[in-house]
Amino acid sequence: MTGAGGWVPPGKNCGVCGAATCEEFTRLLKENKRSLADCPFYSDKGNFSASPGDIKANYGDSDILGNPFDFILHPLPGEPSARKIVLPFRPDMTEELEIVKGDLVLGRPQGAGCPVQHVLSVIEADYLTGVLTTHVVSPLLARERCDEVKNVSAYHIIGFEGIAQTVKKEPEFGRRQRFLPGFCMMYLAHTGVVNMVLENSYGTHTRVEDIRI
């Protein structure tokens, strides 16, 4: 799925460009019915130019299988995606690979059964537990910085943290609820136990753990 000049759309299927999917956008590019500038993630420098607040994805009230969401988890202000907290299957790899803030980590959330390999940008790395706090970013960054990527192969999803947009039911502390992490490539509902709900000026800051798909 390659666009003009070898640029690859991010696969987020956000719909901002007017196409339903990145694959359709690529086809429209080749037919000269869309331009690269129509994609909010495109930059002539090869990186994604849009700030997180500028990216508006269109979500329904249920996932690809028809399962309804209680809420959708959006990024915190100034961040590219909801925070994703993960634990490598071998927690010692966090220290062994000397993973630090700013590193790119490659792996698949195998414990949750997700078939999609993710590229994660590290916010914080805890050598004691092996836990990594991250943002999900585009595979394009991994291709550009392939010599720097640290591969943990497989990891458990510990939790997500972001701003909750209520769809069916607002986040409730201590309750297992169905939610969608914003920009999820599979567009599948996740479930998790809400263990933090903070009302802030920018929205309902929410953390969800014990993730299942």
N, C-alpha and C positions, 0 to 999 in steps of 0.2 A: 504494500500500500504506500507507494512513493509518489510525492507530488513533484512540482516543477523544481528543477535544479537539484534533485535528489533529496529535497526536504521531506521529512516523514511526519504526517499529522500525529497528534499525541494519542489518538485512540480513545478519547474521553467521551465522544459522541454527545457533546453538550448541546448541539443544535443552534448555537449562536450564529453560525455562518449561514443558516437557512437550509442546511442539509440535515437529514435525519441522523446520519452516521458519518464518521470520518472517511469510510470507504466510498460513500456516495459523494462526499465533498471532493475526493481525489478524482472520481470520474468526471464531475462537473468541471474541475480544473482542466482536465485534458480536453474537454469539449469547449473550453473558453467561456463557460457559463458562470464561473466563479473566479475570483482572484485570490492570491495568497493572503492579501490584506484582509479578506473577509474572515479569516480565522483569527480569533483573539489571542491564540497562542503563538502566532507566527512573528518572527523578527528576521530582518535581513542579516542579522548577526548570527543567526542559527539558534538563538535561545528564545524562550517564550517571552513576549514583550508585555503582555497584559498583566496588570496588577490584579491580585486576587479579588479585590472589590469590583473590578470591571467585568469579571467573568460571570455570566448569568446562565446557568443551565436550567433547562425546563424539565421539571419532574412531575409525574402524576401522583396518585395517591396509593399506588400499588406497584409491585415489582414485575419483572418479566414473566413470572409464573402466576401473577394475579394476587399475590399475597400483599395485604395492605400494610402500610407503615404506620407506626405511632408517630414517628418524627424522622426528619432528615437531619443529619449532622453536617454542618457547614464549617469552613475554616474559621479559626479565630482571626481577629482583625490583623491585616498585614501578612497573613500566612497563606501559602498556596493550597493547602488541603487540611482536612481535619488531622489532628495529631494521631499517629498510630504507634502504639506501644507494643513492642515485639520481644520475644525471647528466642534466640537461636536454639535449635535442637541440642547443640553442644554449647552451653552457656560460656564455657571457657574460651570460645573463639573470639568473644568480644575483647578479651585481654590479649589473647594470642595474636590476633590480627592487628592489635593496637588501634582499634576503632575509636575515633574521636569526633567531636563536633565538626560538621562540614563534610565528613566522608560520605561517599556513596556506597550503599550496601545492596547486594543483589541476593534475592532468595524468593522462595515460594511459601505461602502460608499453608503448609502441608497439614498441620494439625487440624485446621478448620475445613480442609477438603477443597480449598480453592485451587483451580487448575492454572491460575494466572501467575506468572513470575513477576515480581514487583521490583522496582528500583526505589530505594529509600534514601532520603537525605537525612543524616543524623543530626538531631538537636542536642541529644545528651546520651552518653554511654556510661553505664555503671559497671565497673570491673568486678565489684563484689558479687552482684547477682547475675550479670550478663545482660540485663535488660537494656534495650535501646528505645529511646523516644525519637520518633522520626516523622517526616512528611513523605507521602508518596509523590514521586516526581516522574517526569517523562522518561521513557527508555532512551530518548534522544540524548539526554545528558550522559547516560552510561556509554553510548557509542562515542560521544565526543571525548570522554575521559576514561576510555576503556582500560588504560594502564593503571588507573587509580582505583577502580572498582574492587571492593572487597566482598567476596562471595561466601555467604554463610550457608548456601544451598537450601536449607529448610528452616522454618521458624514457626513458633506458636504465636498467635495473636493474643496479646494480653488485654488490650483495651483500645478504645478510641476516645478522643477528647476534642470538643469543638462547640459550635453554637447550634443549639437545637431549634429547628423550625417545626412546630407542631403541625401534624397532618391529621391524625385521628385522635391522639391523646398526648398530652404534654408529658415530659419526663417526670417520673415519680421515684424518689429515692427508695432504694431497696427492692424495686420491682423489676422483674425480667420483662423487657419490652422489645418489640420489633422495630428496627430502624434501618435507614439506608445511609452508609457513609457517602457523602457527596462525591460525585465523579466516579463511583464504582463502575468498572468496565463491564462487569457482568450484569449490573442493574438487578442484583438480588438482595432481598431483605436479609439482614443479619439480626440475631437476637443477642441481648446482653443484659447484665444486671446494672442498673443505674446506681452509681455509688457517689456521685457528686452532682448537685444542681445549685448553681449560683446565679442569681439575677443581677445582671450588670447593665450598664447604660447601653452596651452594644448587643445585648441579647441574653439568652439563657445559656450560660456556660455549663456544659454537661460532660461528664465522664462516664463511660460504660465499660464494664469488664466482664470476664467469663464469656467470651465471644463464641457464638456458634452460627453457622450458615445453614 
